[in-house]
Amino acid sequence: MTPEEAKTLLERFRREEVSSEEVVRAFQTAPFVDLGFAKVDTHRALRKGFAEVIFGASKTPDQVVKIASELIHSTERILITRVTAEHAIALAEAFPDSSHHKIARCVTIEKAPPSKRPGQILVLAAGTSDLAVSEEAAITAEVMGNSVERLYDVGVAGLHRLLAYLPKIQSANVLIVVAGMEGALPSVVAGLVSRPVIAVPTSVGYGASFGGIAALLGMLNSCGSGVTVVNIDNGFGAGFAASQINALATT
């Protein structure tokens, strides 16, 4: 049950369209479904504002489909991250209206498009090699009901590319800044805006980048104020956090 569905149910009770017993039964429904290999949290949307997100990595296509098949009964939208081609094929067979976002490695299932809240989230990528993580962040924020803009290949090796879009950068409510290598871009962006900056280090780089650790440490030690850092390659975490911030900014 989503917050909107709970409000609708209570409004229907107020209008005497449903009985108190029906309302009680709806809220007494078990908050999870036990599939044996997974306990699907069917009340997460009520607590968090969005349904349980399925992390596809290390799950079989059959497991992902079965989890999604349970979630679809209690939510309008489902997000599956880190999918393989096999996951996408199985999901397309089970849910013909699903969308496979290949670069983001995500699949979304929507009964209806979400209504967009005011305010904008801007996703910036230092380089084209960072697009998989950037798109994961962007798709996550979009399916959660946010307007998302993208600004890609604006890394510090050519700072004039970033500065050419300064009005767009400064108008966003929240900025997600994705970078590998030395991870310098979030510090630069934070010095240009008065809005929250969520930094995402990626595993892109040569040997001494240590699979993104160099970028992670650089971002954690940023001299730019207002920079929050998520884990390496965690575009989903950045998109979710940005959505929560944008929701607060527009209430």
C-alpha positions in Angstrom: 0.0 0.0 0.0 1.3 3.4 -1.0 0.7 6.6 1.0 -1.6 7.8 -1.7 -3.6 4.6 -1.5 -3.8 4.8 2.3 -5.1 8.4 2.0 -7.7 7.4 -0.6 -8.9 4.5 1.5 -9.3 6.8 4.6 -11.1 9.4 2.4 -13.5 6.7 1.2 -14.1 5.7 4.8 -14.9 9.3 5.6 -17.4 9.3 2.8 -18.9 6.0 4.1 -18.0 4.2 0.9 -16.1 1.5 2.9 -16.7 0.0 6.3 -14.4 0.3 9.3 -13.9 -3.4 9.1 -12.6 -3.1 5.5 -10.2 -0.4 6.5 -8.9 -2.4 9.5 -8.4 -5.4 7.2 -6.5 -3.4 4.7 -4.0 -2.1 7.4 -3.8 -5.5 9.0 -2.5 -7.1 5.8 0.8 -8.9 6.5 3.6 -6.3 5.8 5.7 -8.9 3.8 5.2 -11.9 1.6 7.5 -14.9 2.3 8.7 -16.5 -1.0 11.2 -18.7 0.8 14.2 -17.2 -0.9 13.0 -13.6 -0.2 10.6 -11.8 2.2 9.1 -9.1 0.0 8.3 -5.9 1.9 4.9 -4.9 0.7 4.6 -1.9 3.1 7.8 -0.1 2.2 6.1 2.4 0.0 3.9 3.3 3.0 7.0 4.0 5.1 9.4 5.3 2.6 7.3 6.8 -0.2 8.5 4.2 -2.8 8.3 0.5 -3.0 11.1 -2.0 -2.2 13.7 -1.7 -5.0 14.9 -5.0 -6.4 18.7 -5.4 -6.6 19.1 -7.7 -9.6 22.8 -8.6 -9.1 23.3 -12.2 -7.9 19.6 -13.0 -8.3 18.3 -15.3 -10.9 15.8 -14.0 -13.5 13.1 -16.2 -12.0 13.7 -14.8 -8.5 13.5 -11.2 -9.8 10.3 -11.9 -11.7 8.7 -13.6 -8.7 9.6 -10.6 -6.4 8.3 -8.1 -8.9 5.1 -10.1 -9.3 4.4 -9.7 -5.6 5.3 -6.1 -5.5 3.1 -5.1 -8.4 0.0 -5.9 -6.2 0.9 -3.1 -3.7 2.5 -0.4 -5.8 2.2 1.6 -9.0 5.9 1.5 -9.9 8.8 -0.9 -9.6 12.5 -0.4 -10.0 14.9 -3.2 -10.6 18.6 -2.2 -10.6 21.8 -4.0 -11.9 20.0 -6.2 -14.3 21.5 -8.5 -16.9 20.2 -9.1 -20.4 18.7 -12.3 -19.0 16.9 -10.4 -16.3 15.5 -7.9 -18.8 14.2 -10.7 -21.2 12.5 -12.5 -18.3 10.9 -9.3 -17.0 9.7 -8.3 -20.5 8.0 -11.7 -20.9 6.3 -11.3 -17.5 5.6 -7.6 -17.8 5.2 -6.5 -21.4 5.0 -2.8 -20.5 8.3 -2.9 -18.6 11.1 -0.6 -19.8 14.7 -1.7 -20.1 17.2 1.1 -19.6 20.2 -0.5 -21.0 22.9 2.1 -20.1 21.5 2.4 -16.5 21.3 -1.4 -16.2 17.7 -0.9 -14.8 14.2 -2.1 -15.6 11.2 0.0 -14.6 7.6 -1.3 -14.4 4.9 1.4 -14.3 1.1 1.0 -14.2 0.9 4.7 -14.9 3.5 7.5 -15.3 4.2 9.2 -12.0 3.1 12.7 -11.4 6.1 15.0 -11.3 6.8 17.0 -8.2 8.1 20.6 -8.6 11.8 21.3 -8.6 14.5 19.7 -10.6 17.4 17.3 -10.0 20.4 17.7 -12.2 22.8 14.8 -12.8 26.3 15.7 -14.0 28.8 13.2 -15.3 32.5 14.0 -15.5 33.0 11.8 -18.5 31.2 9.5 -20.9 32.7 6.5 -19.1 30.6 7.5 -16.0 27.3 7.2 -17.9 26.2 3.9 -16.5 26.3 5.1 -12.9 24.9 8.5 -13.9 21.9 7.0 -15.7 21.2 4.7 -12.8 20.9 7.8 -10.6 18.8 9.6 -13.2 16.4 6.7 -13.8 16.0 6.2 -10.0 15.1 9.8 -9.5 12.7 9.9 -12.4 10.7 6.8 -11.5 10.3 8.3 -8.0 8.5 11.3 -9.5 11.1 13.9 -10.1 12.0 16.0 -13.1 15.6 15.2 -14.0 18.0 17.0 -16.3 21.3 15.5 -17.5 24.6 17.3 -18.1 27.3 14.8 -19.3 31.0 15.0 -20.1 31.7 18.2 -18.2 34.7 17.1 -16.2 37.6 19.2 -14.9 39.8 18.4 -17.8 37.8 21.0 -19.8 36.3 23.3 -17.2 34.8 25.6 -19.8 32.3 22.9 -20.7 30.9 23.0 -17.2 30.8 26.8 -16.9 28.9 27.1 -20.2 25.9 25.6 -18.3 26.1 27.7 -15.1 22.5 28.9 -15.2 21.2 25.4 -15.5 23.5 24.2 -12.7 22.5 26.9 -10.3 18.7 26.5 -10.9 18.6 22.8 -9.7 17.2 21.9 -6.3 19.7 19.0 -5.9 22.8 18.1 -7.9 24.2 14.6 -8.3 27.8 14.7 -9.5 29.4 11.6 -10.8 33.1 11.2 -11.4 35.9 8.7 -11.5 39.7 9.2 -11.8 40.6 11.7 -9.1 37.0 12.7 -8.4 37.5 16.4 -8.5 34.2 17.5 -10.2 31.9 17.6 -7.1 34.2 20.0 -5.3 34.1 22.4 -8.3 30.3 22.2 -8.6 29.8 22.7 -4.8 31.8 25.9 -5.1 29.3 27.2 -7.7 25.9 26.5 -6.1 24.0 26.9 -2.8 22.2 23.6 -3.1 23.0 20.1 -1.9 25.6 18.2 -3.9 25.6 14.4 -3.8 28.9 13.1 -5.0 29.2 9.6 -6.6 32.7 8.2 -7.1 32.9 5.6 -9.9 35.4 2.8 -10.5 36.5 4.4 -13.7 40.3 5.1 -13.9 43.8 3.7 -14.3 45.7 1.5 -11.8 46.2 4.0 -9.0 42.5 4.9 -8.9 42.1 1.5 -7.0 38.7 0.8 -8.5 37.2 4.1 -7.4 38.9 4.4 -4.0 40.9 7.4 -5.1 37.8 9.2 -6.2 36.0 8.2 -3.0 38.7 9.6 -0.8 39.0 12.8 -2.9 35.2 13.4 -2.5 35.2 12.6 1.2 38.0 15.2 1.6 36.3 17.8 -0.5 36.8 21.4 0.5 33.5 22.3 -1.1 30.7 22.9 1.5 27.5 20.9 1.2 29.0 17.8 -0.4 27.6 14.4 0.6 29.3 11.2 -0.7 27.7 7.8 -1.5 29.5 4.6 -2.1 31.5 3.8 -5.3 29.2 3.3 -8.3 26.1 3.8 -6.2 24.0 5.7 -8.6 20.8 4.3 -7.1 21.7 5.5 -3.6 22.4 9.0 -5.0 19.1 9.1 -7.0 17.1 8.0 -4.0 18.7 10.5 -1.6 18.2 13.3 -4.2 14.5 12.4 -4.5 14.0 12.6 -0.8 15.8 16.0 -0.6 13.7 17.3 -3.6 10.5 16.1 -1.9 11.4 18.1 1.2 12.3 21.2 -0.8 9.0 21.2 -2.6 6.6 20.5 0.3 
